[in-house]
Amino acid sequence: MLNVDWYQPFRHSPYSVGVIYMVLLNLPRAIRHKKENTFVVGIIPGPCEPSLSINSYLRPLVDELEVLWHHGICLPSAGSPSISHRYRCALVAVVCDIPASRKVGGFLAHSAKKGCNKCYVTFESVVGTDIKHDRRSFLNVGDTRQDHTHRQHVQSILSVHTRQEREKLESEFGVRYTELLRLPYYQPVQFLPIDPMHNLFLGTARHFLKNIWLDEETPLLSKAALATVQKRGKFTIFYTIEYVGVVHGTSLCWQLCSGIMAII
């Protein structure tokens, strides 16, 4: 699992440094995020975050992930220290906050007109107001994004020859190129889960629902609209990322990466 985040190493300073780090999902959740089991694969120097993408920092990582996928690496194991086994690795999840996930996963920022990485909803401006991107558009969600369509859109973007044409197509599709697309198994829509830390554990979703969408004085959603959201969202079962990467016969990741010894 790949994580990317930025932090400020100095007090009273806007200087921001990015860290690219990974964890091995074969390990139990209780220990996989411990410091000794987390490995840093890249540092993004400051003073500011890259504005659009971090492809130049992802490129050497993807080079190694390609080798680990196609050829693997031979290592002895604790059970048979004298015999080497071939291990192959696959990246199955990119877990970041929303701004970082767009830069890593190959999507436009959440402030774009097509800023959702799960569907093609368009956030239009509201005439006569200061609202540039009306989030109530989610009530009229169109088609959901598909991984193969995402790759087709990126190929269309890469085929044009001018910056203006590229930016026009990026705005139209809501996607842009990422080095992760070099991985043949990478699924840009499926491998980019909704950020659980901010949306669940820190209460961002609760704040939006209670204080903005259902505000007592000026609610953005009526009770009928809320019922529609509830019905479409099917919020009856929520699966956490705890079980992603568990290697057993019925695991989704095992079906995707048959024969893979390590899942990251």
C-alpha positions in Angstrom: 0.0 0.0 0.0 1.4 3.4 -1.0 1.0 6.5 1.1 1.9 10.1 0.3 1.6 13.0 2.7 3.1 16.4 3.4 4.1 17.9 6.7 5.8 21.0 8.0 9.1 20.1 9.7 9.7 23.6 11.1 7.6 25.6 13.6 6.1 29.0 12.4 7.1 28.3 8.8 5.1 27.3 5.8 7.9 25.1 4.5 6.4 21.7 3.5 8.1 18.4 2.8 6.5 15.4 1.2 7.1 11.7 2.1 6.3 8.7 0.0 6.2 5.5 2.1 4.8 2.0 1.8 3.6 -0.8 4.0 3.3 -4.6 3.4 -0.3 -5.7 3.5 0.6 -9.3 4.1 1.3 -8.2 7.7 -1.6 -8.0 10.2 -3.1 -4.6 10.5 -2.0 -4.3 14.1 1.7 -4.3 13.1 1.8 -3.2 9.5 2.0 0.5 10.3 4.6 0.3 13.0 7.7 2.3 12.4 9.9 -0.7 11.9 7.5 -2.1 9.3 7.1 1.1 7.3 9.6 1.9 4.6 10.2 5.3 3.1 10.7 5.2 -0.7 10.9 8.9 -1.5 11.3 12.4 -0.1 9.7 15.4 -1.9 11.7 18.5 -0.9 10.0 21.8 -0.2 9.3 24.6 0.2 6.0 23.9 -1.5 4.0 21.0 -2.7 4.0 20.2 -6.4 0.9 21.7 -7.9 -0.3 19.1 -10.3 1.5 15.7 -10.0 4.5 14.0 -8.5 5.4 11.8 -11.5 9.1 12.6 -11.4 9.2 11.2 -7.9 7.1 8.2 -8.7 9.1 7.2 -11.8 12.0 5.3 -10.0 9.5 3.6 -7.6 7.4 2.4 -10.6 10.6 1.1 -12.3 11.2 -1.1 -9.3 7.6 -2.2 -9.0 7.6 -3.3 -12.6 10.6 -5.5 -11.9 8.9 -6.9 -8.8 5.8 -7.7 -10.8 7.4 -9.2 -13.9 10.5 -10.9 -12.5 10.2 -10.8 -8.7 13.2 -11.3 -6.4 14.7 -14.4 -4.9 15.1 -14.5 -1.1 15.5 -17.2 1.5 12.7 -17.5 4.1 12.7 -18.1 7.8 11.3 -21.6 7.2 13.9 -22.6 4.7 17.0 -20.3 5.1 19.1 -22.4 2.7 16.6 -22.3 -0.2 15.6 -19.2 -2.1 12.1 -18.5 -3.1 10.9 -16.1 -5.8 8.7 -13.3 -4.4 6.6 -11.0 -6.6 4.9 -7.9 -5.4 1.9 -5.9 -6.4 0.7 -2.5 -5.4 -3.0 -2.8 -4.6 -4.0 0.5 -2.8 -3.0 4.2 -2.8 -4.2 5.7 0.4 -3.8 9.5 0.8 -5.9 12.5 1.7 -7.8 14.0 -1.2 -5.2 16.5 -2.5 -2.4 14.0 -2.5 -4.6 11.2 -4.0 -5.3 13.4 -7.0 -1.6 14.1 -7.6 -0.7 10.4 -7.2 -3.6 8.6 -8.7 -4.0 10.5 -12.0 -7.1 12.8 -11.4 -7.7 16.5 -11.3 -8.0 18.3 -8.0 -11.3 18.0 -6.1 -11.9 21.7 -6.9 -12.1 20.9 -10.6 -15.4 20.8 -12.5 -15.0 17.0 -12.7 -13.3 16.6 -9.4 -14.7 13.3 -8.3 -12.5 10.2 -8.8 -15.5 7.8 -8.6 -18.0 9.3 -11.1 -18.4 11.9 -13.8 -20.5 14.4 -11.9 -19.9 18.0 -13.0 -19.7 20.7 -10.3 -21.1 23.8 -12.0 -20.9 27.4 -10.6 -24.1 28.9 -9.2 -25.1 32.1 -11.1 -25.4 35.1 -8.8 -23.5 33.6 -5.9 -19.8 33.0 -4.9 -20.2 29.3 -5.3 -17.8 28.1 -8.0 -18.5 24.4 -7.7 -21.9 23.4 -6.4 -21.5 20.1 -4.6 -25.3 19.5 -4.8 -24.5 18.1 -8.2 -24.0 14.7 -6.5 -27.8 14.4 -6.4 -27.6 13.9 -10.2 -24.7 11.5 -10.4 -24.2 10.1 -13.9 -22.0 7.2 -14.9 -19.4 5.8 -12.6 -15.8 5.9 -13.6 -14.3 2.7 -15.1 -10.6 1.7 -15.0 -10.4 0.8 -18.7 -12.1 4.1 -19.7 -9.7 6.0 -17.5 -6.8 4.5 -19.4 -8.5 5.4 -22.8 -8.9 9.0 -21.7 -5.3 9.3 -20.6 -4.1 7.9 -24.0 -6.2 10.5 -25.7 -4.6 13.2 -23.6 -1.1 11.9 -24.3 -1.8 11.8 -28.1 -2.3 15.6 -28.4 0.6 17.9 -29.2 -0.1 21.2 -27.5 -0.5 22.2 -23.9 -3.8 23.8 -24.6 -5.2 20.7 -26.1 -4.0 18.6 -23.2 -5.5 20.9 -20.6 -8.8 20.9 -22.5 -9.0 17.1 -22.5 -7.9 16.9 -18.9 -10.7 19.3 -17.9 -13.2 17.4 -20.0 -12.4 13.9 -18.5 -11.2 15.0 -15.1 -8.0 12.8 -15.4 -4.3 13.2 -16.1 -1.3 10.9 -16.6 0.3 9.2 -13.7 3.4 7.0 -13.7 1.4 4.4 -11.9 -0.4 3.6 -15.2 2.8 1.9 -16.3 1.9 -0.9 -14.0 -0.3 -3.3 -16.1 -2.5 -4.3 -13.1 -3.0 -0.7 -11.8 -6.7 0.2 -11.5 -6.9 3.9 -11.0 -10.5 4.0 -9.8 -10.5 0.8 -7.7 -7.0 1.3 -6.1 -7.8 4.8 -4.8 -10.1 4.3 -1.8 -11.9 7.2 -0.1 -9.6 8.6 2.7 -10.9 7.0 5.9 -8.9 9.0 8.4 -10.3 12.5 7.5 -13.7 11.3 6.4 -14.5 8.9 9.3 -12.0 9.1 12.2 -11.6 12.9 12.2 -15.3 13.7 11.5 -15.1 15.5 8.2 -18.1 13.6 6.7 -20.1 14.2 9.9 -19.3 17.9 9.8 -20.5 18.2 6.2 -23.6 16.2 6.8 -24.6 17.9 10.1 -23.4 21.5 9.7 -23.6 22.1 6.0 -25.9 19.7 4.2 -28.5 19.6 7.0 -27.9 23.0 8.6 -31.0 24.0 10.5 -31.3 27.5 9.0 -30.1 27.0 5.4 -29.9 23.2 4.6 -28.5 22.3 1.3 -30.4 19.0 1.3 -34.1 18.4 1.9 -35.2 15.3 3.7 -36.3 13.9 0.3 -32.9 14.5 -1.2 -31.2 13.0 1.8 -33.3 9.9 1.4 -32.2 9.7 -2.2 -28.5 10.0 -1.2 -29.1 7.2 1.4 -30.7 5.0 -1.1 -28.0 5.5 -3.8 -25.1 5.2 -1.3 -26.3 2.0 0.3 -24.6 3.0 3.5 -25.6 -0.2 5.3 -22.2 -2.0 5.1 -18.8 -0.3 5.3 -15.7 -2.4 4.6 -12.5 -1.0 5.9 -9.1 -1.5 4.2 -8.2 -3.9 7.1 -8.8 -7.0 4.9 -7.1 -5.7 1.7 -4.1 -7.8 1.0 -4.9 -10.7 3.2 -3.6 -13.7 1.3 -6.1 -16.5 1.2 -8.1 -18.3 -1.4 -11.1 -16.1 -1.4 -9.3 -12.7 -1.3 -10.0 -10.3 -4.0 -6.4 -9.4 -4.2 -5.4 -13.0 -4.4 -7.7 -13.4 -7.4 -6.2 -10.3 -9.0 -2.6 -11.3 -8.3 -2.6 -15.1 -8.4 0.8 -16.4 -7.5 1.9 -13.2 -5.9 3.8 -13.7 -2.6 3.8 -10.1 -1.4 1.1 -7.4 -1.6 1.9 -3.8 -1.0 
